[in-house]
Amino acid sequence: MDIEKLKKQLDDFANERDWNQFHTPKNLSMALCVEASELVEIFQWLTPEQSNDIMSSKHGEHVGEEIADIMIYLVRMCDKLNLDLDSIVQEKIIKNAIKHEK
């Protein structure tokens, strides 16, 4: 996935609709939480087995859509905060490896 291309595509989409006025870090973080909650709702009452098999159920497409929404808001937020998503993820993986050494 080309994050820079995705950032541009999302920025163009927001600009065409005059949404940048609403795409503040506060609002984007709230929207991100809402989308994550919508993903949680799909799994809320499933058994572990049902959750493992979700993609072959009638809910599989919905799961993908909610994950896409989460990614969209995450990328928008990184763009607005001038964060390099690849770099911060790599740094966090290293920190987690140190924190959780065997």
N, C-alpha and C positions, 0 to 999 in steps of 0.2 A: 504494500500500500504506500502510495506516495502522499505523505502527510502534507507537504507543501502544496501540492496540487489540490488536495481536499480542502485545505484552508482557503485557498483562492476561490474554489467553487462555492464553498459555504459563504464566504464574504460577498461574492457576486450575488448569490441568491438573496442574502439579507439586504444588500444595497438596492436591488431591484424592487424590494418591497418596503423600503425605508424602515427596516427593522433594527438597524444599528443603534438607534436611540434607545432601544429596549435591551440590547445585548450588553449589559453591564456585567461585571463579574458577579455582583450580588444576584441579579436576575438569572444569569446562566447557571450559577451554582444551585439556585432553587429549582430551575427547570431540570437540571441533572438529577436532583433528588427525586423529583416527581417521576421521571422516566425510570429511575432505578426501582422506585416503589411499584410502578406498573409491571416491571419484570418480576418482582417479588410476588405480586398478586397472582400471577399465573401459576407459580409453584406453591402457593400458600397451603393448600390442603392435600397436596399430592404425597403419596408414599415415596420413600427413597427409590423404589423400583420404577414408579411412574415418572419421577423426575429424571431418572437416567434414560428413559425411553421417550422423553418429551418430543424430540425432533421427528419421531415417526408417528406422532399423534396429530389430531386436528389442531393442536396448539403450536406446532412447530413453527409455522410461518409467523405467528404472533410473537414468539420468542425472538426470532431474528429481527423483526421490526423494532421491538423494544431495545434490543442490543444496539441496533443501528442508531436509534434516537439517542441513546446514552453516548455513543461515540461521537455523534454530531455535536452535542452540547459540550463534551469534553474537549474536542478539537477547537470549537469556537472559544471556549474559556481560555485555553492555552494561547490562542491567537491574540485575544484581548489583553492577556497578561504578559505577552511577549515571552512565553515559555517554550523551550524546545522540547517537545514531548518525548522524542527519542532519547535525548540526553538525560532528562529527569527520570525516565523509566530505568535507563541503564544505571544511573547513580543509585536509585532506590534498590535495585536488584543486588548491587554490591553491598549496600548497607544491610540489607536483609540477610545476605549470606554471612556477613560478619556477626550479626546479631544472633543468628540461629545456627551457628557452627555446630557440627556434630562432636 
